[in-house]
Amino acid sequence: MSDNKLQLAQQSHEAFAAGDRKFFEQHLAENFTFSSPLDVGLDRDGYFKRCWPGAGNGQKFNFLRLIQHDEEVVVTYEITKPNGDKGRNTEIVRIKDDKNRQCRSLFWLGHTARSLNH
């Protein structure tokens, strides 16, 4: 993969929706960290334990904003669950050497974070 951080950020969300663990294994750094208002400072293993059970459940992402600044990509999306529930989130993803190093989930609108399993 080239140094296209915007593409990797989008592909990561799409891989989550598809439950593509192989993609995540390949593109998460060993020292990856994830933080949200509900989950502060999860390491890679903690991310897979806490967040991955929500992957591949038929959710759809509609990307509203993908903005790159240096190693960071700001991703705002609307997510739709199979039952039609929707929510909106913004994340800041730090990417280096084709690896997601850090993801900070900033806010959720229109639902609770737990209802969408991250």
DRENDO-1510 file (C-alpha; in Angstrom, 1 decimal, always signed):
<recs>
REC; n; res; u; v; w
REC; 1; MET; +0.0; +0.0; +0.0 .
REC; 2; SER; +1.2; +3.5; -0.7 .
REC; 3; ASP; +1.4; +6.3; +1.9 .
REC; 4; ASN; -2.3; +7.1; +1.4 .
REC; 5; LYS; -3.5; +7.7; +4.9 .
REC; 6; LEU; -7.0; +8.8; +3.9 .
REC; 7; GLN; -7.5; +5.5; +2.0 .
REC; 8; LEU; -6.2; +3.4; +4.9 .
REC; 9; ALA; -8.4; +5.2; +7.4 .
REC; 10; GLN; -11.5; +4.6; +5.2 .
REC; 11; GLN; -10.5; +1.0; +4.4 .
REC; 12; SER; -10.1; +0.3; +8.2 .
REC; 13; HIS; -13.7; +1.3; +8.9 .
REC; 14; GLU; -14.9; -0.7; +5.9 .
REC; 15; ALA; -12.9; -3.7; +7.1 .
REC; 16; PHE; -14.5; -3.3; +10.6 .
REC; 17; ALA; -17.9; -3.3; +9.0 .
REC; 18; ALA; -17.0; -6.5; +7.1 .
REC; 19; GLY; -15.4; -8.2; +10.1 .
REC; 20; ASP; -12.1; -8.5; +8.2 .
REC; 21; ARG; -9.8; -9.3; +11.1 .
REC; 22; LYS; -7.0; -10.2; +8.7 .
REC; 23; PHE; -6.9; -6.6; +7.4 .
REC; 24; PHE; -6.8; -5.3; +11.0 .
REC; 25; GLU; -4.0; -7.7; +12.1 .
REC; 26; GLN; -2.0; -6.4; +9.1 .
REC; 27; HIS; -2.7; -2.7; +9.7 .
REC; 28; LEU; -2.7; -2.2; +13.4 .
REC; 29; ALA; +0.6; -1.4; +15.0 .
REC; 30; GLU; +1.8; -3.6; +17.8 .
REC; 31; ASN; +1.7; -0.5; +20.1 .
REC; 32; PHE; -1.8; +0.6; +18.8 .
REC; 33; THR; -4.0; +2.4; +21.3 .
REC; 34; PHE; -7.7; +3.2; +21.2 .
REC; 35; SER; -9.5; +5.8; +23.4 .
REC; 36; SER; -13.1; +6.9; +23.5 .
REC; 37; PRO; -15.2; +8.5; +26.3 .
REC; 38; LEU; -16.1; +5.0; +27.4 .
REC; 39; ASP; -12.8; +3.2; +26.8 .
REC; 40; VAL; -9.7; +5.2; +27.7 .
REC; 41; GLY; -6.3; +3.9; +26.6 .
REC; 42; LEU; -7.0; +0.4; +25.3 .
REC; 43; ASP; -4.0; -1.4; +23.9 .
REC; 44; ARG; -4.2; -3.6; +20.8 .
REC; 45; ASP; -5.4; -6.6; +22.7 .
REC; 46; GLY; -7.9; -4.5; +24.6 .
REC; 47; TYR; -9.2; -3.1; +21.4 .
REC; 48; PHE; -9.8; -6.6; +20.0 .
REC; 49; LYS; -11.5; -7.8; +23.2 .
REC; 50; ARG; -13.7; -4.7; +23.7 .
REC; 51; CYS; -14.4; -3.4; +20.2 .
REC; 52; TRP; -14.0; -6.3; +17.8 .
REC; 53; PRO; -17.1; -8.2; +18.9 .
REC; 54; GLY; -19.1; -5.4; +17.2 .
REC; 55; ALA; -17.3; -5.9; +13.8 .
REC; 56; GLY; -19.1; -7.5; +10.9 .
REC; 57; ASN; -22.6; -7.0; +12.1 .
REC; 58; GLY; -23.9; -5.5; +8.9 .
REC; 59; GLN; -23.3; -1.8; +9.8 .
REC; 60; LYS; -22.7; +0.6; +7.0 .
REC; 61; PHE; -20.5; +3.7; +7.1 .
REC; 62; ASN; -21.2; +6.9; +5.2 .
REC; 63; PHE; -18.1; +9.0; +5.3 .
REC; 64; LEU; -18.8; +12.7; +5.8 .
REC; 65; ARG; -15.3; +13.9; +6.4 .
REC; 66; LEU; -11.8; +12.6; +5.7 .
REC; 67; ILE; -9.1; +15.2; +6.4 .
REC; 68; GLN; -5.4; +14.4; +6.6 .
REC; 69; HIS; -2.9; +16.5; +8.5 .
REC; 70; ASP; +0.6; +15.0; +8.8 .
REC; 71; GLU; +0.2; +11.6; +10.4 .
REC; 72; GLU; -3.4; +12.1; +11.5 .
REC; 73; VAL; -6.7; +11.6; +9.6 .
REC; 74; VAL; -9.9; +13.1; +10.9 .
REC; 75; VAL; -12.8; +10.8; +10.1 .
REC; 76; THR; -16.4; +11.8; +10.5 .
REC; 77; TYR; -19.0; +9.2; +9.6 .
REC; 78; GLU; -22.6; +8.3; +9.9 .
REC; 79; ILE; -23.1; +4.7; +10.8 .
REC; 80; THR; -26.3; +2.7; +10.1 .
REC; 81; LYS; -27.0; -0.6; +11.8 .
REC; 82; PRO; -29.0; -3.3; +10.1 .
REC; 83; ASN; -32.1; -2.3; +12.2 .
REC; 84; GLY; -31.9; +1.2; +10.8 .
REC; 85; ASP; -30.5; +2.9; +14.0 .
REC; 86; LYS; -28.0; +5.7; +13.0 .
REC; 87; GLY; -25.3; +7.6; +14.8 .
REC; 88; ARG; -22.5; +9.9; +13.9 .
REC; 89; ASN; -18.9; +9.9; +15.2 .
REC; 90; THR; -15.6; +11.6; +14.7 .
REC; 91; GLU; -12.3; +9.9; +15.2 .
REC; 92; ILE; -8.7; +11.0; +14.9 .
REC; 93; VAL; -6.6; +8.2; +13.5 .
REC; 94; ARG; -2.8; +8.4; +13.6 .
REC; 95; ILE; -1.1; +6.4; +10.8 .
REC; 96; LYS; +2.5; +5.8; +10.1 .
REC; 97; ASP; +4.2; +3.3; +7.9 .
REC; 98; ASP; +0.8; +1.9; +6.7 .
REC; 99; LYS; -0.1; +1.1; +10.3 .
REC; 100; ASN; -2.9; +2.5; +12.5 .
REC; 101; ARG; -1.0; +3.7; +15.6 .
REC; 102; GLN; -3.7; +5.4; +17.5 .
REC; 103; CYS; -7.5; +6.0; +17.3 .
REC; 104; ARG; -9.3; +8.6; +19.4 .
REC; 105; SER; -13.0; +8.5; +19.2 .
REC; 106; LEU; -14.3; +11.9; +20.0 .
REC; 107; PHE; -18.1; +11.9; +20.2 .
REC; 108; TRP; -21.3; +10.2; +19.4 .
REC; 109; LEU; -24.5; +12.0; +18.3 .
REC; 110; GLY; -27.9; +10.4; +18.0 .
REC; 111; HIS; -27.2; +7.2; +20.0 .
REC; 112; THR; -25.1; +5.8; +22.8 .
REC; 113; ALA; -21.7; +4.5; +22.0 .
REC; 114; ARG; -22.4; +1.1; +23.5 .
REC; 115; SER; -25.4; +0.6; +21.1 .
REC; 116; LEU; -23.1; +0.6; +18.1 .
REC; 117; ASN; -20.2; -1.4; +19.6 .
REC; 118; HIS; -17.7; +1.3; +18.6 .
</recs>
